[in-house]
Amino acid sequence: MIVTFKTEMIHKNIFILLGSNSGDRSGELRMAIDFIKKEIGKIIAQSKIYETAPWGKVDQPHFLNQALKIESSFSPDELLDNLQSIEQALGRTRVEKWGERSMDIDILYYGDKIIDSSTLVIPHLHLAERKFVLVPLTEISPEFLHPILQKSNAELLKGCNDTLDVKEFIG
């Protein structure tokens, strides 16, 4: 009898951003991290939590944001589906673009993959324009290269024109 084992490829250098601006914002981040550990894969690094001004639609509460570096066996599309399930489990409803939300989880990078489909764009389309993304991302991986722009996260942050407030959350 021949026994075969299913080997799952572990994908590394996956970066995601968590954000919450309604309810118990820091509690939402903690619960999202617990879900990610149980359902998605290993967390390799996590940034501090930052309080950030809203981007795009400014008449709403400030966000708490945190970047994570993870390993996972999920493909990019599977990862997106599972992260959206976590958002829903944490009360996310999609009512208004860039509107208030209990949990938002974005895939920033999936290694050096470049994906542009109707459901998923990686690297994240607005990553280089948003200080609330680049500050925590640079904290955990300053040298990681954007696969299209060929600039490190630190270089992207240095060249970012976003002037919105991003400050370490003490709470």
Steps between C-alpha positions, in 0.01 A plus 500: 500500500631846406421782735498851362498814705345823393765768523377852535726774378553771758498846347720753678531876494126559505419839647152605610356808667231495766281802559204584724318824573179391671417323822787375718770573244792341688282202594411454134871491410568239771212283381615527138850390602354201686297402193805539274711276725228232505370521144769650275853416613795606707558864591870574449497869598250761607536874523396721784145626482462844344212745525442652162281763344245363252608502136260558211192574710601729785172548690536188713691383811876442495629151424726267686733329251753222535717322241573129517749279319361148469568159350209307351428205275208684338519628143439875460132448409446253785670742739271782387189282550614395848592853607160624384339222707691627803380856428141373488543299821611824665191687382623658175227614267583665170268800482708793378838511326768611750228528764503413869573132576559269790772311313681545171775259394699577187764288329790736435757260354497130423873444466612643168178404319328751277128434461246717320166323474140611537500390865856557619785744438840425657703695595219704650407773254536799735779368723761758394257793550392425856710586802267298726611192305866587453581596861409161657621309193839671511526428871489123441669482158681816389707328230224296329480604133176596331502259203377760249657823623826329602528721807525386860223575747734751668559675166126505430433654842769762451344601166137483614310830467220399740484754785231331711576426866653161589604465862579209728190395695544500875189354650 
